[in-house]
Amino acid sequence: MKKLIYLFLFVPILLSGQVVNHSIIFDGINREYLVYTPENYDSSLEYPVLFNFHGGSGYANNFIYTNDMRPIADAANFIAVYPQGAVDPDGGTTSWIHKAPTNHDDIFFVEAIIDELSLDYSIDQSRIYACGYSEGAIIS
């Protein structure tokens, strides 16, 4: 009787798009956001943008894995953006517009990101969307 040995290879899904960490000074605070460009990004075309807002006490660099839009961005050809909420200097947590530790307005932060995106990427200003989790859904 012959014994068969099966070898299973688990290959992770490889994404060929690119994640870039950006930062801007907004209301005197260094604010960050992640941008994922789809694998077939072509700067001669305009791309829709999907903002992905993490929940309260969350972080963009974790949320990109929790709400992973990268494979969908590759398939549907859009740019995925993961902004970082304001960091509370007292508690170290992050939050959006209604709980932020400063008097800034995160709607204007999003507008500033859109302005920066239009300088660095070819975006379709008429197709900008948002989704989020918990407090991120509120800002959406």
NUDREN-119330 format. One line per field, with one value per residue (C-alpha): residue number from 1; residue in three letters; x, y, z. Coordinates in nm, 2 decimals, padded with zeros to 4 digits. Each point is the difference from the previous one (the first is absolute). Example, Ala and Ser with C-alpha at 12.3 -4.5 7.8 and 13.67 -1.06 7.14 Angstrom:
NUDREN-119330
figu = 1;2
ketor = Ala;Ser
u = 01.23;00.14
v = -00.45;00.34
w = 00.78;-00.07
This chain:
NUDREN-119330
figu = 1;2;3;4;5;6;7;8;9;10;11;12;13;14;15;16;17;18;19;20;21;22;23;24;25;26;27;28;29;30;31;32;33;34;35;36;37;38;39;40;41;42;43;44;45;46;47;48;49;50;51;52;53;54;55;56;57;58;59;60;61;62;63;64;65;66;67;68;69;70;71;72;73;74;75;76;77;78;79;80;81;82;83;84;85;86;87;88;89;90;91;92;93;94;95;96;97;98;99;100;101;102;103;104;105;106;107;108;109;110;111;112;113;114;115;116;117;118;119;120;121;122;123;124;125;126;127;128;129;130;131;132;133;134;135;136;137;138;139;140
ketor = Met;Lys;Lys;Leu;Ile;Tyr;Leu;Phe;Leu;Phe;Val;Pro;Ile;Leu;Leu;Ser;Gly;Gln;Val;Val;Asn;His;Ser;Ile;Ile;Phe;Asp;Gly;Ile;Asn;Arg;Glu;Tyr;Leu;Val;Tyr;Thr;Pro;Glu;Asn;Tyr;Asp;Ser;Ser;Leu;Glu;Tyr;Pro;Val;Leu;Phe;Asn;Phe;His;Gly;Gly;Ser;Gly;Tyr;Ala;Asn;Asn;Phe;Ile;Tyr;Thr;Asn;Asp;Met;Arg;Pro;Ile;Ala;Asp;Ala;Ala;Asn;Phe;Ile;Ala;Val;Tyr;Pro;Gln;Gly;Ala;Val;Asp;Pro;Asp;Gly;Gly;Thr;Thr;Ser;Trp;Ile;His;Lys;Ala;Pro;Thr;Asn;His;Asp;Asp;Ile;Phe;Phe;Val;Glu;Ala;Ile;Ile;Asp;Glu;Leu;Ser;Leu;Asp;Tyr;Ser;Ile;Asp;Gln;Ser;Arg;Ile;Tyr;Ala;Cys;Gly;Tyr;Ser;Glu;Gly;Ala;Ile;Ile;Ser
u = 00.00;00.14;-00.02;-00.07;00.14;-00.19;00.18;-00.22;00.14;-00.17;00.08;-00.12;-00.19;00.25;-00.11;00.19;-00.15;00.19;-00.06;00.16;-00.01;-00.06;00.00;-00.11;-00.01;-00.37;-00.10;00.35;00.00;00.19;-00.27;00.05;-00.19;00.07;-00.06;-00.04;00.02;-00.13;00.24;-00.08;00.01;00.05;00.05;-00.17;-00.33;-00.21;-00.08;-00.28;00.11;-00.14;00.08;00.01;-00.04;00.10;-00.20;00.08;00.32;00.10;00.29;00.02;00.29;-00.20;-00.33;00.14;00.02;-00.34;-00.19;00.23;-00.12;00.33;-00.12;-00.33;00.19;00.21;-00.31;-00.21;00.28;-00.03;00.23;-00.05;00.09;00.03;00.02;00.13;-00.23;00.14;00.21;-00.11;00.32;-00.13;-00.13;00.18;-00.33;-00.12;-00.34;-00.18;-00.18;-00.24;00.25;00.33;00.23;00.03;-00.25;00.08;-00.26;00.09;-00.23;00.26;00.28;-00.17;-00.02;00.37;00.07;-00.21;00.20;00.33;-00.12;-00.08;00.36;00.15;-00.25;-00.25;-00.33;-00.36;-00.13;-00.36;00.04;00.12;-00.15;00.03;-00.06;00.10;-00.04;-00.17;00.12;00.15;-00.35;-00.12;00.25;-00.09
v = 00.00;00.34;00.29;00.33;00.31;00.32;00.32;00.31;00.33;00.30;00.30;00.33;00.22;00.24;00.35;00.18;00.35;00.24;00.13;00.34;00.18;00.38;00.27;00.36;00.28;00.08;00.25;00.00;-00.37;-00.26;-00.23;-00.32;-00.21;-00.32;-00.01;-00.33;00.03;-00.30;-00.23;00.13;00.37;00.21;00.37;00.09;-00.12;00.15;-00.23;00.01;00.03;-00.20;00.14;-00.27;00.15;-00.21;-00.01;00.20;-00.10;-00.16;00.05;00.02;-00.23;-00.27;00.08;-00.06;-00.37;-00.01;00.17;-00.11;00.16;-00.06;-00.31;00.17;00.32;-00.22;-00.16;00.32;00.25;00.25;00.17;-00.10;00.26;-00.07;00.33;00.00;00.15;00.27;-00.14;00.11;00.13;-00.09;-00.35;-00.11;-00.10;00.11;00.14;00.19;00.34;-00.02;-00.11;00.13;00.16;00.32;00.24;-00.11;-00.13;-00.33;00.08;00.26;-00.26;-00.22;00.29;00.06;-00.37;00.03;00.31;-00.19;-00.30;00.21;00.11;-00.34;-00.23;00.01;00.01;00.04;00.28;-00.09;-00.36;00.03;-00.24;-00.08;-00.30;-00.05;-00.21;00.13;00.36;-00.02;-00.07;00.32;00.21;-00.19
w = 00.00;-00.10;00.23;-00.15;00.15;-00.07;00.01;00.05;-00.08;00.14;-00.21;00.12;-00.24;-00.14;-00.07;-00.26;00.07;00.22;00.35;00.07;00.33;-00.04;00.26;-00.01;00.25;00.07;00.27;00.12;00.06;-00.20;-00.14;-00.19;-00.25;-00.20;-00.38;-00.19;-00.38;-00.20;-00.17;-00.35;00.10;-00.31;00.06;-00.34;00.14;00.28;00.30;00.26;00.36;00.29;00.35;00.28;00.35;00.30;00.32;00.32;00.16;-00.33;-00.23;-00.38;-00.02;00.17;-00.17;-00.34;00.09;00.19;-00.29;-00.27;-00.32;-00.19;-00.20;-00.08;-00.10;-00.24;-00.15;-00.02;-00.07;00.28;00.24;00.37;00.26;00.37;00.20;00.36;00.26;00.24;00.28;00.35;00.16;00.35;-00.07;-00.31;-00.16;-00.34;-00.10;-00.27;-00.02;00.30;00.27;-00.13;00.25;-00.20;-00.14;-00.36;-00.24;-00.16;-00.30;-00.09;00.06;-00.26;-00.24;00.06;-00.08;-00.32;-00.10;00.06;-00.19;-00.30;-00.01;00.04;-00.18;-00.28;00.18;-00.12;00.23;-00.09;00.14;00.36;00.25;00.37;00.23;00.36;00.31;00.32;00.05;-00.35;-00.13;00.17;-00.19;-00.32
